[in-house]
């Protein structure tokens, strides 16, 4: 086994906290409340040394001055965290189930994973996240379409298109993570 159940659960717990922290940070970025210091004022004077160069954050301050742009930046920031929340946990579950089935006979855990209501949807989203955030369906994928999870439909019209709020967004993305986490909590351990 590459990972123990305990390691999987620790990772899920860490990702859960990271995503919720990102949600909190997005409020600061959007400047919804009068935070002191504001993200805009911090960005104006913030710099860091990288590879012998000083990298300034003032370009971000300029973008954050525009309320519409700050909403877009905040959403992109949170979407990045959402992708992390889905992609690696899904891979960890797949790996654990495959390893478990190799260690325990008869194998059945990977089939149990594949039969969850969210597996095919998550697999398609994970593939899109890993490939420029665009859906790209092979023949096997096309034969399984449409895929529906939580009233969200991925169909042949999504082929070649970017992930949008219609196919994965913050609330349903977190709900998806919680379903994967529930599956992780119920994982058996090899004896």
N, C-alpha and C positions, 0 to 999 in steps of 0.2 A: 504494500500500500504506500503510495507516494505521500498521502496525507492521512492523518488520523481524523476521526470524527471531531475530536476536540479542536484540532487545528482548523478544520472547516468552520466550526461554530465560532471560533475566535475571529476568523476572517470576516464572517458575516456580521458579527457584532461591531467590528471595526468599521466596515463599510457603511453600516447603518448610522453610526455616529458621524462619520465623515460626511455623509449626504445631508444629515440634519444640520450639521455645522455649516455646510455650504448654503443651505436654505437661510440660516441666520445671516451669513455673510452677504447674501444677495439683498437683504434689507438694507444693509449699510451701503452697498453699491448703488442701490436705487435711491438712497437718501430719503426713504419714506418718513423717517422720524429725524428730528434734529440731533444727530449724533455729533459728539464733540470728542475728538476731531472728526471732521467729515472725511470721507474717502477722497473727495476732490482736493481738499487742502493737504492731505497726506501725500497724494500722488504728485502734487506740484513740487514738493521738496525731496521726495524719496529717490534714492539712487542705490545701486549695488555695483560692486566690483566683480567682473566676470572676465576671465582670460586676459587680465591686465587692462581691461577697458571699463570705463564707468558707463553704466546703463541707466538712463534717466527714465522716470515714469511720467514726466510732464505731458507726453503725448496722450496718455490715458486721462489725465486731468482735463485736458481740452475736450475730449470726447464726453467725459462725464458731466461737463457743463450743460450739455444738451439733454434735456429730460427724456426725449424719445430715444436718443442714442444710449443713455444710461440704462434704459429698460432693455434694449437689445443686448448690450454688453452683459448685463446681469443674467438675462435669460440664457445666453450662450455659456456663461460661466457655470450656471446650474446644470445646463444640458450636458456639459462635459462631465460633471460629477455623476449625472444620471447614467451616462454610458458606462462609467466605471462601476457603478452600482449593479449593472446588469451583466456586462460582458464576462468579467473574471469569475464572479460567483457561479454563473452558468457553467463555465469551463471546469471549475472545481467540482461541481456536482457531477458532471459527466465523467470526469476522471475518477472520482471516488467510486461511482457506480460501476464503471468498467473494471477497476482494480478489485472491487469487492466480488464481482462476478467471476473473476479469474481465481480468486482465493477460496470461494465458497461454491459448492455444488449442491443442487443444480443452480445455474445462474438465473437470476430473476430481477435483480435490482435495477439494471439498466432498462429493462422492459417496463418496470414500474415507473421509472422516470419518464420514459418516452410516452407513457399513457396519461401523464398529467394533462390537464386542460391547457396549460400554458407552455408546454414543451415546444411544439412546432412554432408557435408565435415567437417565443424567445429565441429559438434557433435562427429564424429569419432576421430578427432584430439584431442579434449578435453578429450575424454575417454582414449586415448592412453597416453596423458600427465599425467593424473591422475593415471594411472596404469603402472608404471615402464617404461614409454615412449615407450611402445610396443602396437601394435594393437592386440586386442583380441575381435573377433567378436562373438556375440551370434547369434542365429538363425534369429532373427529379422534383425540384421545388415546384415547378409549374404543374406537375401532376397532382400535387397536394393542395393547390390553391382552390378556393379561397381558404384562408386560415382565420379563424375568429377566436379571440380571447377577450373576455370582459367587454363585450359589445364592440370591440375594435376589430376591423376587418383589414386584412392584408390580402389583396387580390392581384390579378395580372396587371391591373392599371398602375400598380406601384412599381413595376419593373422599370429600372433605370432612374427612378425618382428618389429624391432625398427623403430621409426620415423627417416627418413633420409632426406638428401637434396632433394630427389626425391618426398617426400610427404609433407614436410614443411621446408622452409628455410627462410632466412632473408627478402629478397625482397617480395616474395609472402606472407609471414607471415604478413608483415606490410601492404601490399595491402588488405589482409583479414581483418585486424584490421580496416583499413579505411572504408571498406564496412560496417562493424558492426557499426562503429562510425556514418556513414551516416544514417543508420537505426535508431540509437539512437537519432540523431538530429531531425528526423521526427516523433518521438514518440508522440502520442497524450497524453494529460493529462486528467484525469477524471474530470468531472465537478461536 
